[in-house]
Amino acid sequence: MIEISTYIGRKDLNSYEETKESVDAFFIPVTSEEALDVINSISSRNMDRYLYGAIIIEVDQRKLTTFSDWDDLDLLWTGLLTMVLEYMQNGEYGATQLSMNGSEWSIKKVRAKPKNLILFHSRRPNAFLDEKSNTSDPIENRATLGEMEFLRKVVSSAGDFLSLREKDTRTQKLVSFKGMYMELKQLVSEKLTCSKHFLRGD
């Protein structure tokens, strides 16, 4: 099962160190009823130039991206949509270097039957050391995902983020992001329709 979730930083993330306990203290899901209040609180403290947070991509409960990859969510989501649109347009590969933190994500088609797969690859510039367990997150993560499930999850999660941003008073990059989202939503819908016709032998 693939999960793609967006989280907003509740407080200054420069002091964030990833542990099980710190996630709830520092982050809130964009789907939470409290998310808009958090954004308004950030704006009232004159911190509204950026909306910091993280996009967490998981497959079978294994995190491919981490909260330590936090950055400006507008840039993170624009990068993710750019990567997926590139993949949809050439049918084979898409990549992005995500904003200021230097993380790199890519997807590559893996042809398989009965359904095609996607190889998702994330690369982090520096490993994060968890001092409590004395272990570090890997610098690179790879996983093979169901193509259509991944694409549908991207569209759904991007829609959740857009829904929140449209209630937000900040307007930076929103028009561009919405245009990319609508384009991707249409392409994925068309691909899903074609897949259904192919399976039925139409």
Kinemage of the C-alpha trace (Angstrom):
@kinemage 1
@onewidth
@group {chain A} dominant
@subgroup {mainchain}
@vectorlist {calphas} color= white
{ca met a 1} P 0.000 0.000 0.000
{ca ile a 2} L 1.243 3.476 -0.929
{ca glu a 3} L 0.620 6.514 1.261
{ca ile a 4} L 1.554 10.106 0.386
{ca ser a 5} L 0.893 12.607 3.167
{ca thr a 6} L 1.706 16.292 3.584
{ca tyr a 7} L 2.606 17.795 6.958
{ca ile a 8} L 2.977 21.427 8.041
{ca gly a 9} L 5.595 22.499 10.538
{ca arg a 10} L 3.957 23.665 13.783
{ca lys a 11} L 7.047 25.545 14.933
{ca asp a 12} L 10.566 26.534 13.897
{ca leu a 13} L 11.966 23.422 12.214
{ca asn a 14} L 15.611 24.499 12.410
{ca ser a 15} L 15.781 22.733 15.779
{ca tyr a 16} L 13.968 19.600 14.570
{ca glu a 17} L 15.603 16.244 15.253
{ca glu a 18} L 13.661 13.232 14.031
{ca thr a 19} L 12.416 10.850 16.703
{ca lys a 20} L 9.054 9.135 17.129
{ca glu a 21} L 8.122 11.631 19.807
{ca ser a 22} L 9.196 14.756 17.928
{ca val a 23} L 7.031 14.221 14.837
{ca asp a 24} L 3.745 15.041 16.593
{ca ala a 25} L 5.313 17.979 18.391
{ca phe a 26} L 6.675 19.571 15.214
{ca phe a 27} L 4.257 18.548 12.427
{ca ile a 28} L 0.536 18.430 11.676
{ca pro a 29} L -1.157 16.791 8.634
{ca val a 30} L -2.686 19.200 6.089
{ca thr a 31} L -5.919 17.201 6.404
{ca ser a 32} L -6.214 18.052 10.109
{ca glu a 33} L -8.916 20.504 11.195
{ca glu a 34} L -6.160 22.412 13.002
{ca ala a 35} L -3.974 22.911 9.899
{ca leu a 36} L -5.407 26.297 8.882
{ca asp a 37} L -5.098 27.566 12.463
{ca val a 38} L -1.423 26.584 12.406
{ca ile a 39} L -0.912 28.518 9.153
{ca asn a 40} L -2.694 31.566 10.595
{ca ser a 41} L -0.530 31.353 13.714
{ca ile a 42} L 2.616 31.257 11.599
{ca ser a 43} L 1.394 34.259 9.580
{ca ser a 44} L 0.647 36.239 12.733
{ca arg a 45} L 4.260 35.744 13.803
{ca asn a 46} L 5.479 37.252 10.497
{ca met a 47} L 6.812 33.874 9.360
{ca asp a 48} L 4.551 33.671 6.312
{ca arg a 49} L 7.154 33.987 3.598
{ca tyr a 50} L 7.374 30.202 3.431
{ca leu a 51} L 5.160 27.356 4.563
{ca tyr a 52} L 7.567 24.736 5.859
{ca gly a 53} L 6.717 21.066 6.099
{ca ala a 54} L 7.329 17.629 4.612
{ca ile a 55} L 5.864 15.219 2.068
{ca ile a 56} L 6.047 11.680 3.425
{ca ile a 57} L 5.916 8.877 0.860
{ca glu a 58} L 5.495 5.378 2.283
{ca val a 59} L 5.111 1.944 0.742
{ca asp a 60} L 3.928 -0.896 2.996
{ca gln a 61} L 4.697 1.354 6.019
{ca arg a 62} L 8.307 1.880 4.911
{ca lys a 63} L 9.187 5.572 4.605
{ca leu a 64} L 10.888 6.531 1.336
{ca thr a 65} L 11.043 10.193 2.378
{ca thr a 66} L 11.436 11.478 5.918
{ca phe a 67} L 10.511 14.439 8.083
{ca ser a 68} L 14.170 15.430 8.024
{ca asp a 69} L 13.590 16.335 4.347
{ca trp a 70} L 11.371 19.265 5.435
{ca asp a 71} L 11.408 22.378 3.296
{ca asp a 72} L 9.104 24.966 1.704
{ca leu a 73} L 5.989 22.931 0.865
{ca asp a 74} L 5.185 25.000 -2.219
{ca leu a 75} L 8.591 24.091 -3.635
{ca leu a 76} L 8.367 20.455 -2.535
{ca trp a 77} L 4.972 19.976 -4.151
{ca thr a 78} L 5.931 21.872 -7.299
{ca gly a 79} L 8.994 19.627 -7.585
{ca leu a 80} L 6.954 16.456 -7.087
{ca leu a 81} L 4.366 17.490 -9.696
{ca thr a 82} L 7.120 18.498 -12.131
{ca met a 83} L 8.688 15.049 -11.776
{ca val a 84} L 5.403 13.198 -12.312
{ca leu a 85} L 4.370 15.410 -15.250
{ca glu a 86} L 7.729 14.728 -16.902
{ca tyr a 87} L 7.121 11.008 -16.413
{ca met a 88} L 3.608 11.257 -17.855
{ca gln a 89} L 4.832 13.197 -20.884
{ca asn a 90} L 7.714 10.916 -21.880
{ca gly a 91} L 6.285 7.686 -20.467
{ca glu a 92} L 9.575 6.491 -18.987
{ca tyr a 93} L 11.267 8.761 -16.464
{ca gly a 94} L 10.883 11.869 -14.316
{ca ala a 95} L 13.174 13.575 -11.820
{ca thr a 96} L 13.397 16.620 -9.593
{ca gln a 97} L 15.896 18.232 -7.271
{ca leu a 98} L 13.792 19.432 -4.412
{ca ser a 99} L 14.170 23.030 -3.361
{ca met a 100} L 16.724 24.147 -0.826
{ca asn a 101} L 17.533 20.921 0.997
{ca gly a 102} L 19.238 19.279 -1.987
{ca ser a 103} L 17.133 16.101 -1.902
{ca glu a 104} L 16.604 14.384 -5.247
{ca trp a 105} L 13.632 12.250 -6.240
{ca ser a 106} L 13.117 10.283 -9.441
{ca ile a 107} L 10.687 7.760 -10.908
{ca lys a 108} L 11.324 5.281 -13.688
{ca lys a 109} L 8.899 2.954 -15.459
{ca val a 110} L 9.362 -0.771 -14.889
{ca arg a 111} L 7.477 -2.738 -17.520
{ca ala a 112} L 5.671 -5.688 -15.984
{ca lys a 113} L 2.556 -7.796 -16.407
{ca pro a 114} L -0.272 -7.523 -15.719
{ca lys a 115} L 0.446 -3.941 -14.597
{ca asn a 116} L 3.425 -1.626 -15.010
{ca leu a 117} L 5.431 -0.540 -11.980
{ca ile a 118} L 7.445 2.520 -11.016
{ca leu a 119} L 10.886 2.508 -9.406
{ca phe a 120} L 10.898 5.401 -6.934
{ca his a 121} L 14.335 6.654 -5.882
{ca ser a 122} L 15.088 9.283 -3.248
{ca arg a 123} L 18.544 10.603 -2.455
{ca arg a 124} L 19.385 12.755 0.545
{ca pro a 125} L 22.503 14.947 0.705
{ca asn a 126} L 23.293 13.923 4.283
{ca ala a 127} L 22.287 11.012 6.492
{ca phe a 128} L 20.390 11.988 9.622
{ca leu a 129} L 21.691 10.465 12.845
{ca asp a 130} L 19.149 9.469 15.456
{ca glu a 131} L 21.130 9.934 18.658
{ca lys a 132} L 18.759 7.787 20.741
{ca ser a 133} L 19.127 4.694 18.587
{ca asn a 134} L 22.580 5.600 17.227
{ca thr a 135} L 21.391 4.768 13.719
{ca ser a 136} L 21.038 6.929 10.646
{ca asp a 137} L 18.474 7.165 7.897
{ca pro a 138} L 19.910 5.856 4.636
{ca ile a 139} L 21.114 8.500 2.197
{ca glu a 140} L 19.262 6.666 -0.579
{ca asn a 141} L 15.954 4.817 -0.678
{ca arg a 142} L 14.471 2.793 -3.517
{ca ala a 143} L 11.186 0.939 -3.853
{ca thr a 144} L 9.043 -0.470 -6.627
{ca leu a 145} L 5.481 0.841 -6.605
{ca gly a 146} L 2.343 0.100 -8.592
{ca glu a 147} L 2.250 2.724 -11.357
{ca met a 148} L -1.440 3.608 -11.308
{ca glu a 149} L -1.709 3.439 -7.512
{ca phe a 150} L 1.231 5.842 -7.181
{ca leu a 151} L -0.179 8.272 -9.764
{ca arg a 152} L -3.618 8.273 -8.141
{ca lys a 153} L -2.067 8.875 -4.702
{ca val a 154} L -0.053 11.834 -6.027
{ca val a 155} L -3.196 13.415 -7.481
{ca ser a 156} L -5.207 12.783 -4.306
{ca ser a 157} L -2.511 14.149 -1.980
{ca ala a 158} L -1.825 17.163 -4.205
{ca gly a 159} L -5.572 17.858 -4.068
{ca asp a 160} L -5.480 17.803 -0.261
{ca phe a 161} L -2.615 20.307 -0.253
{ca leu a 162} L -4.311 22.547 -2.829
{ca ser a 163} L -7.561 22.501 -0.845
{ca leu a 164} L -5.736 23.829 2.206
{ca arg a 165} L -3.722 26.386 0.246
{ca glu a 166} L -6.884 27.804 -1.314
{ca lys a 167} L -8.094 28.611 2.227
{ca asp a 168} L -4.736 30.194 3.038
{ca thr a 169} L -4.149 33.946 2.624
{ca arg a 170} L -0.700 33.388 1.096
{ca thr a 171} L -0.750 33.401 -2.721
{ca gln a 172} L 2.848 32.638 -3.730
{ca lys a 173} L 3.069 29.988 -6.467
{ca leu a 174} L -0.574 28.944 -6.029
{ca val a 175} L -1.678 29.718 -9.601
{ca ser a 176} L 1.246 27.788 -11.091
{ca phe a 177} L 0.731 24.871 -8.703
{ca lys a 178} L -2.991 24.677 -9.436
{ca gly a 179} L -2.306 24.637 -13.186
{ca met a 180} L 0.152 21.759 -12.809
{ca tyr a 181} L -2.270 19.881 -10.567
{ca met a 182} L -5.147 20.205 -13.036
{ca glu a 183} L -2.927 19.073 -15.919
{ca leu a 184} L -1.699 16.035 -13.993
{ca lys a 185} L -5.205 15.147 -12.818
{ca gln a 186} L -6.407 15.134 -16.434
{ca leu a 187} L -3.469 13.041 -17.670
{ca val a 188} L -3.898 10.465 -14.907
{ca ser a 189} L -7.642 10.279 -15.556
{ca glu a 190} L -7.007 9.666 -19.266
{ca lys a 191} L -4.385 7.026 -18.486
{ca leu a 192} L -6.758 5.263 -16.090
{ca thr a 193} L -9.500 5.253 -18.737
{ca cys a 194} L -7.112 3.824 -21.345
{ca ser a 195} L -5.981 1.127 -18.895
{ca lys a 196} L -9.577 0.075 -18.242
{ca his a 197} L -10.315 -0.150 -21.983
{ca phe a 198} L -7.155 -2.190 -22.526
{ca leu a 199} L -8.031 -4.660 -19.769
{ca arg a 200} L -11.540 -5.091 -21.183
{ca gly a 201} L -10.148 -5.509 -24.695
{ca asp a 202} L -12.129 -2.532 -26.105
